Amino acid sequence: MNRTKWIFCIISFLMMSLGMPYAQMPVGSNRPANVPSDYVITPFGYFHPLCVRTAKNGETVLADGRIRFEDGTEETIAPFCSFPRYTPKGELVVEGSANPEPLSISWSWIESGQVATSTTYDAITATWTVPQTPLSNDGQTLFFFPALTHNHLTPPSEEPIIQPVLGWNDGQSGAGPWNIASWNCCPSGMTWNSKPVTVNPGDQISGTVKSACGAALVQACSKWTITTEDVTTGQSTTLNVAYPSLMNFVWAQSGVLEVYSIYQCSDFPPDGSITFSNVALFDNHFRRITSPGWAPELFVTQGQTTPWCNYGVTVTDTSATLTY
């Protein structure tokens, strides 16, 4: 182990001892052969466990990766991830690549509703229901979420996406197989989430991504809040993030299905579909966009994807239904 990694390991141990746990434990045996066995699953691919951190409610992830605590004090040392990371398909992510893969390929998105703008979006909200538990377990992981993304179609690996996420079988430490958390990738090579909350099939989930700058800032904002709530139980989990410069989130997703290790169609929930409803998208003045122009998008094709399940997307101004 080189000196940089050794120093980072010491810092990481101290962070853990201060009560800032890493988000996940390794999960699932069906993973790409070249991904190290101790790497953990996130909505952004496979990360070394020292590169995944959880911020508590009331804390803020600062632009350099340090945490500002609820009492206003701040960490003195900024974390940095010097370990490589991998896409869900096991491909090594080349940081800073001039020709990065499209997000849908490198992050293994299956389907989504999406729209882009030339200015920026200031908020998105949506609700959806936790599906039933899949009938088979092949070590698969599922993520369902709406989101705002900094760029359109081909974001470099360091450009952010902010999302309230429902996960199945993702190995969240201290949470059940179905859980919710708010996520952000990847300042300082790290990925961040809020404290996971266990949820159950049939629970109603509400997700919100919102600029913390207010409508006076016309084009962009450097502070964002991502909240994921189980409306049924009243529990919620929030991630506050700050960026080093103003961010134009110009690509919105009304609903996304992202998967790892799907070996048979019964690895999906038996519901057969999930609907993101009450979707509301807001422009850069916090005005609701009544006709956003959502477009259905399939990132897989029949004959090239195994297994081929009942994939399809239908959208309205206020909903996205993803079938599988």
Sequence and secondary structure as in RCSB ss.txt:
>XXXX:A:sequence
MNRTKWIFCIISFLMMSLGMPYAQMPVGSNRPANVPSDYVITPFGYFHPLCVRTAKNGETVLADGRIRFEDGTEE
TIAPFCSFPRYTPKGELVVEGSANPEPLSISWSWIESGQVATSTTYDAITATWTVPQTPLSNDGQTLFFFPALTH
NHLTPPSEEPIIQPVLGWNDGQSGAGPWNIASWNCCPSGMTWNSKPVTVNPGDQISGTVKSACGAALVQACSKWT
ITTEDVTTGQSTTLNVAYPSLMNFVWAQSGVLEVYSIYQCSDFPPDGSITFSNVALFDNHFRRITSPGWAPELFV
TQGQTTPWCNYGVTVTDTSATLTY
>XXXX:A:secstr
  HHHHHHHHHHHHHHHTT   SB    S   TTS TT EEETTEEE GGGEEEE TT EE TTS EE TTS B 
SS     S  B TTS B  TT SS   HHHHTTEEEEEEEE SS   EEEEEEE     S  SS EEEEEEEEES
SSS   TTS EEEEEEEES  BTTS SEEEEEEEE GGG EEEE  EE  TT EEEEEEEESS TTS S EEEEE
EEEEETTTTEEEEEEEEEEEEE   EEEEEEEEEE   SGGGS TT EEEEEEEEEE TTS B S    EEEE  
 TTTSSS    EEEEETTEEEEE 
